[in-house]
Amino acid sequence: MNCAQASRLMHEYFDGDLAHEDASELKAHLGGCPECRERFNDYERTEGFLHMALAAPVGRTEADRAALTDRILKSVPGRRSRRLARWLRQYPGVTVAAMLGLVLLASFIASWEQDQELVVRGSDLSQIVIEGNKVVVPEGARVDGDLIIENGEAVVVGEIRGNLTVIDGSVNMASTAKVIGEAREINQALDWIWYKLRSTVIDLAS
Amino acid sequence: MIPIEARLARKALKGDQQAFAEIVGLYQDKLYHMAFRMLGSRQEAEDVVQEAFLRVYRNLDRYDEGMKFSTWIYRIATNLCIDRLRKRKATYSLDAESTEHEGLDGYAVIPSDDRTPESEMLLSETQRIVRQAIDTLPAKYKSVMVLRYLHDLSLQEIGEVLDMPVTTVKTRVHRGREYLRKKLERKL
C-alpha cells in the first residue's frame, strides 16, 4: 500500500465506512510509515475539533426560543385564509368568476340606484299621455308594440299591442284596458337583475 | 406505523395549528443550531429558521412521506443557508477592499453580530480558531460539514438532504477534512 492509498482509506475510516480487511491493511501501513501516522493523528484531531466546534451548544436562552417560536407561529397564515388560499390556487377560475360576478352585481346595483326618474320606452309612444309620474294610455288609444315604464304608474284605459312592463311602479288597468302581450310589474332588485339579464340575452339573440 | 412528524404534518395540513406548533418545537433548535453554524450570526440564523418553517407550512401538501421528515426540513433550511452564503459572496466580491478575511474561494468571513451569547464569549482559543477555519469553507463544503458534524447525519442522509449522490458527499467531506487539517495544522 502506498501513502495515497492509505490516505484514502483514512478518510473511509473517519467516514465510518472502512471495511474490516482494509482496516488491518491500513493498520499495517501506519505501523511502518511515520508520516502517515502523523497524518492519521492530524485527521483524528481535526475530527475532534470539528465535532467540538460545530456541535457545541449555541447558548440560546428559553426566552430566545420562545420569542422565535412566537415569531414563526405569527408569520404563518391562519387556518381559514390558508385553506381559502389553497383552494383558490387550485381553482383559479373561481377567482375570475367571482370577480366578474362582483363587477356585474356592482353595475346592476349602480344602475338600479341611478334610475329614480320616470322613464318611458316603447316603439310607439305617440298616443301616450304623461301626467306627473303617471303614464296614461287614454281611452281609444292604441300602442303598437311593447311599452316599458320605470319609476312610474301605468294607467291603461286603451289598448297595448305588445308587452307592458312596469319597473318600480304600479299598474292600474281600467276595465276597458286591453294588453295583447304580457303585463308585468318589477319591484325588487332581484327581479330587476333577472329582467336586465333576460333582456340582454334577448338582445344578444336577436 | 407512521412517524410522529408525518402525523403532525397531516394534522397541520388540515389546519391544526397546534400540530404545526409541535413541529416547530421539535425542529426549531436543530435548525437554529445548523443555521447559526452556517451563518455565524444570530439574527441571520433566526431569519433563516423562520423562513424555513414558513416554507414548510406552505408546502406541507407537497411533503412526500416516503422521505424522512428531518431530511425534508433540513433540505429546506440548508438551501436557505446556502443561498445566503452565496449572496454574501456576491455582495462582498464587489467590494475589493475586504479581502483581508477571505476564505479559500473568496468567501468573505462575516464577523458575527454583537449579540454574542455569553457562552460564545467564553470560547477557548482553540474553538475560535476551529470556528474561523470552518467559516472559510465555501458554502458547498460547509453545508456538508455542518450536517455531518453537527447533526451526525450519515453520508447517505446528507446526500438525500442536499439532493446529490453519496459519492459527491464523500468527496466533499474528504476535501473539507483535508482542507481543515491543513488549515489547523499550522495553527494548533
Contacts between the chains, C-beta under 8 A, distances in Angstrom:
chain1	res1	chain2	res2	distance
A	11	B	170	7.8
A	11	B	173	7.5
A	11	B	174	4.5
A	11	B	177	6.7
A	14	B	177	6.8
A	15	B	155	6.1
A	15	B	170	6.7
A	15	B	173	6.4
A	15	B	174	8.0
A	16	B	154	7.8
A	17	B	155	7.4
A	39	B	181	7.8
A	42	B	181	5.0
A	42	B	184	7.9
A	42	B	185	5.9
A	43	B	177	6.5
A	43	B	181	5.9
A	45	B	184	7.4
A	45	B	188	7.3
A	46	B	177	6.1
A	46	B	180	5.3
A	46	B	181	4.6
A	46	B	184	5.9
A	47	B	177	7.5
A	49	B	126	7.1
A	49	B	130	4.4
A	49	B	180	7.8
A	49	B	184	6.4
A	49	B	188	7.5
A	50	B	130	7.1
A	50	B	134	7.4
A	50	B	145	6.7
A	50	B	149	4.4
A	50	B	177	7.9
A	50	B	180	6.8
A	51	B	149	5.3
A	52	B	127	6.7
A	52	B	130	7.1
A	53	B	127	5.5
A	53	B	130	4.0
A	53	B	131	5.3
A	53	B	134	6.3
A	54	B	37	5.4
A	54	B	134	7.0
A	54	B	145	7.2
A	54	B	146	6.0
A	54	B	149	4.3
A	54	B	150	4.4
A	55	B	149	6.4
A	55	B	150	5.3
A	56	B	127	6.8
A	57	B	119	6.3
A	58	B	32	6.9
A	58	B	33	5.5
A	58	B	36	5.0
A	58	B	37	7.8
A	58	B	117	7.1
A	58	B	119	7.7
A	58	B	120	7.5
A	59	B	117	3.4
A	59	B	118	6.4
A	59	B	119	3.3
A	59	B	120	5.6
A	60	B	29	7.6
A	60	B	32	6.8
A	60	B	117	6.9
A	61	B	117	7.9
A	65	B	28	6.7
A	65	B	29	7.3
A	68	B	28	6.5
A	68	B	32	7.2
A	68	B	46	5.6
A	68	B	49	6.4
A	68	B	50	7.0
A	69	B	21	7.4
A	69	B	24	5.7
A	69	B	25	7.2
A	69	B	28	6.4
A	71	B	46	7.6
A	71	B	50	5.7
A	72	B	24	5.4
A	72	B	28	7.5
A	72	B	49	7.3
A	72	B	50	5.3
A	72	B	53	4.7
A	72	B	54	7.4
A	73	B	17	7.3
A	73	B	20	7.5
A	73	B	21	6.0
A	73	B	24	6.8
A	75	B	50	5.9
A	75	B	53	7.8
A	75	B	54	5.6
A	76	B	20	6.8
A	76	B	53	7.2
A	76	B	54	6.1
A	76	B	57	4.5
A	77	B	57	7.9
A	78	B	17	7.6
A	79	B	15	3.9
A	79	B	17	6.4
A	80	B	15	8.0
A	82	B	15	6.7
A	82	B	57	8.0
A	83	B	15	6.0
A	86	B	61	7.1
